[in-house]
Amino acid sequence: MPHALGTNCGTDALVLALRTLGVGPGDEVITQANTFHASVAAIRRVGATPALVDAHDATWNLDPVQLEAASSPRTRVIMPVHLFGKPAPMGPVLELAAAHDLRVVEDAAQAIGARWRGRRVASLGDLGCFSFHPSKNLAAAGDGGAVVTRHAGLVEGLELWRYFGQSRPNVHDLVGLNTKLDSLQALILSAKLPLMDTWNHQRRAVAAAYRERLAGLPMAFQAEEPDEEHVYHLFQVRTEARDALLAALRADGVDAVVRWPTPIPLQAAFADQGWRRGQFPVAERLASELLCLPIRPDLSIDEVDYVAERVRAFFGGA
Ligand SMILES: *Cc1c(COP(=O)(O)O)cnc(C)c1O
């Protein structure tokens, strides 16, 4: 991308993107009900109203069929999340944005390097946001984030909002943020960036090995589509026996974890939004049925075999 600005973290990248687009109180931003807290928190932090779309039952990304109904005359931005490393349904997102003159801010925190129709995520909309948190696919040794854009016309605004609203030394035009990518983290990321595609490729290989070994069990995997390249920030399996499987795997020394057991609409932080239990049924079910199996670029096939064998044993040695 021709323009990239470092930030303190991915959350700041989202806030900076929304601020730069002038999004604030009275405006609505469409995003999905099943995402990490930060996506929706960023919308609230600028004073805007999140308009949630439920998850799709097979892709676990936003359900494109519900996009139109979530938009209103107050909608300014669509914020698709490339969840778990899988590209969001960008066709319908970009179509709706074009039809209603909306901006698209991609939350690519979990999907750095992923491709949709041969193009990298975060380059598809107007602004793309990354996180370099140590848990992410391209990880700093501490916090970090970035906003990227192909619009030269947005750069001045991004710079202004990023650093104290300062247009010239000692001249502050607005009350901005103070969010920068630390130089030491930038150095570490610059050294790691050339390896990112290799690591993502290795993650895909681990995911493929899991899929092969776990085939036929009463569990589902995140749908993969031929025109995309999922980078498997997380490898999640879906089963109604999630909690029992989690306990069994942890007893066997497998570092399986649940992200995130309480969906966004039911979090206390968003109680003022008036979302009700049952309003986003797919997101709620995913919150109770998804389990992350261990994944790293260097997870060995022996380790994958062990995890798969323990999962199969849980389901009765099937
Ligand atoms: C991690 C994450 C963020 C926020 O990134 P931080 O660097 O932790 O602030 C935003 N959105 C999603 C989907 C994330 O997973």
The ligand as an SDF file (V2000), in Angstrom:
LIG
                    3D

 15 15  0  0  0  0  0  0  0  0999 V2000
   -6.3250   -7.9240   18.3540 C   0  0  0  0  0  0  0  0  0  0  0  0
   -7.4900   -7.3270   17.6580 C   0  0  0  0  0  0  0  0  0  0  0  0
   -7.7160   -5.9400   17.6400 C   0  0  0  0  0  0  0  0  0  0  0  0
   -6.9390   -4.9570   18.4660 C   0  0  0  0  0  0  0  0  0  0  0  0
   -5.5810   -5.0340   18.4030 O   0  0  0  0  0  0  0  0  0  0  0  0
   -4.6940   -4.5460   19.6320 P   0  0  0  0  0  0  0  0  0  0  0  0
   -3.3390   -4.3900   19.0210 O   0  0  0  0  0  0  0  0  0  0  0  0
   -4.7420   -5.6120   20.6640 O   0  0  0  0  0  0  0  0  0  0  0  0
   -5.2460   -3.2530   20.1280 O   0  0  0  0  0  0  0  0  0  0  0  0
   -8.7600   -5.4550   16.8780 C   0  0  0  0  0  0  0  0  0  0  0  0
   -9.5720   -6.2740   16.1950 N   0  0  0  0  0  0  0  0  0  0  0  0
   -9.4080   -7.6000   16.2170 C   0  0  0  0  0  0  0  0  0  0  0  0
  -10.3450   -8.4590   15.4200 C   0  0  0  0  0  0  0  0  0  0  0  0
   -8.3750   -8.1820   16.9540 C   0  0  0  0  0  0  0  0  0  0  0  0
   -8.2410   -9.5160   16.9700 O   0  0  0  0  0  0  0  0  0  0  0  0
  1  2  1  0
  2  3  1  0
  2 14  2  0
  3  4  1  0
  3 10  2  0
  4  5  1  0
  5  6  1  0
  6  7  2  0
  6  8  1  0
  6  9  1  0
 10 11  1  0
 11 12  2  0
 12 13  1  0
 12 14  1  0
 14 15  1  0
M  END
$$$$
